Amino acid sequence: MAPQLYLITPDNPQPEQFPRQLMGVLSGPEIAALLVRRGAMDEAAYAAIAERIIQIGQAAGAAVLLEDDTELARRLGADGVHVTSGGTKAIRDAIAQLKPDGIVGVGNIRSRHDAMSFGELDVDYVMFGPLGGTSDPTVAELTTWWAETFEIPAIYSNPQIEAAGLNQTGAEFIALSDCIWSASDPAAALTAFDNAARADA
């Protein structure tokens, strides 16, 4: 079965141009979920761009998640939150506020112990690997271990992933970030990844 695609926005999107670019990308292959990355944005800037991205993503049929900000996710009508900091307390708080209707995913997993501790908390997925930048080779090993062992879906995030390595971990979802936005044609890059996922399935 082909992995589903999980798209992560760039860490410094231009508020004037990015919504239009995103609409172009989302007019192509189906995206299961879209994470609005916080990056270095302050609260006001993040809220403003998140509101636009939620509208665009949901109109395209994707579940839109915000990074760490459960209150903002509720206020703007996002589909859920991706927790990267605060440990089990932050995850429990997000679950209490958003479940059962909302999605709570968890990332920034450093070890098998982290993964199992977080996975016990009724999260909807666990993400292995960073949201952007470069990935550690051990991330693929962790993802493969989780996908083979546990029921909770795994997301494999390697910001520099190439289409040829898309299905190496057996993860249910593949996160795509820098490899899309650094391409000369992000929409064509996403289509190439989608074709690769289907070809290997």
N, C-alpha and C positions, 0 to 999 in steps of 0.2 A: 504494500500500500504506500502510495506516495506521501511524503511528509507535507504537512500544510505550511504555508508561508506566514511568517510573523515579521512585520516590518517595523523597524525602529527609526524614528526621525533623526536627522542630524542634530548635533549638540548646539549649533548656532544658526538655526534657520533664519533667513531674511524674511521678516514679517510681510514685506511688500510682495516678494516674489514666490516664497515657498508654497503658499496655498495653491497657486495656479500650477506649480510644478507637481505638487502632490496629486492634484486632480488628474493630471496627465498620467501619472504612474498608476493610479488606482483605476484608470479606465481599461487597464490590461488584465493580467491574470488575477484570479481571486486571492484576496488576502484575508486570512482568518482573523488576525488581530493586528492592531496598530498601537505601538507604544510611543507616547509623546515624551521624548527625553528632556530632562530638566537642564542639563548642561550647566552653564554659568549664569543662566537667566535669573533675574530677581523675581519676586512673587508676582508683581504686576505684569511683567513681560511674559512670564510663563502662563499666567491665567489668560492673557489676551490671545496668545497663539494657540493655547490648548483649546479655547472655545471655538476657534475657527477650524482646527484640525478635527475636533469631535464632530462637528457638523459635516465636514467633508468625508471623514472616514465612515461614519454611520450611514451616510447617504449611499456609499459604495458597498455597504453590507459587511463592513469590518467591525469587530468589537474594538472600541478605543479605550486604552488604559492610560492613566497618568502615573508618573513616577513618584512614589512615596506620599503623595498628598491626598489622603482619603477625604478630607473635608472638601477640597476643591473638586474632586471627582464627583462627590455627591451634589455639590452646588451646580456644576456645569452639566450634569447628566451623562457623565462618562460611564462606560460599561464596567469599569473596575479600576484596580490599582496594582501596580507592580512594586513590591516592597524590596528595597535594596539596602536599607539601613534600619537600625533599631532592634534587630534581632527578634526573638520570639515575642517580646512584648508588642512591638509594632505590628507583627503579623496577626497576633490575637486581636489587637485593637481594630485592624482593618477588617478582619473576619466578623467581628461583633457589629461593625457599622454597615458592612456591605452585603454579607451573605444573608439569605440564600440567593438573592436576586443578582447580586454583583459578582464580578470575578476578582479573586485575590490570587495573584501569582507572586513568586518569590525568586529573587536572584542574589547575586553577590555571594555565591556558594563557594567556599574554599576547600571543603573536604567532604568525605563520605559522612562524617559525623554531622556536619552542618546540614547536608541534604536530608539525612534521616530525621534529624531533630525538627527541621522545618516541614518535612513531608508529613509528619504525624499531626500537623495542626489543621487539617482540612483545607489545604490550599488546592487551587485548581491546576497548577503546574509548577514545576521547578525549572529555572533557567540556569544553564551552565555556560560560563563565559561572560566577558564584558559587553557592555552596550556599544562600545566603540573603542578605537585604538587597536592594540595588538592582543592576541590571545596566547595563552600558555598551552603548549602541546598536551599537558596533562588534562586539559578540559575535555578533549575528545574521549579520553579514557574514562573519565568520570561520567560523561554523558552515556557512553555505551553501557557501563556498569548499571547505571540507573535504569535505562530503557529495557535492559534484559531482566531486571530484578523486580521492579515495582510497577504498580498499576497507574500511579499518578503520571500524567504525561510529562515528558522531558522536552525542553527546548534547548537546542544546540546553537550557541551564539559565538561565531568566529567572524569578527568584523571584516577580515580579509579573505573570507572563504571564496573558493573558486567553484564554478559549477561542477567540475569533475569530482569534487570532494563532498558533494552535497549530502549523500546518503550514507556516509561512512560510519555513523554512530547508531543508526536505528532509531533516532529520536522521532517523536511524533510531529514535532514542529522544528523548522529551521528559521532562526532569526537572521534577518538581513539588514545591515545598517550601512557602514562606510562603503562597502563594496557596491552599493547601489548609488549613493549620493556622490561618490567620487567619479563615477562613470560619465563619459561625455554625453550619453543618452540614458538617463536613469530608467526610463520606461522600457527601453530595449534590453537593458541589463536585467530588469526584473523578469521579462519574458524569457530570457535565456536561462535564468535559474529555474523558472517554472517548467520549461521544457526538459531541463536536466532532471528535475525531480520526477517527472512523469516517465521519462525514459528508463530510469533506474528502478522504478517501482516493480 
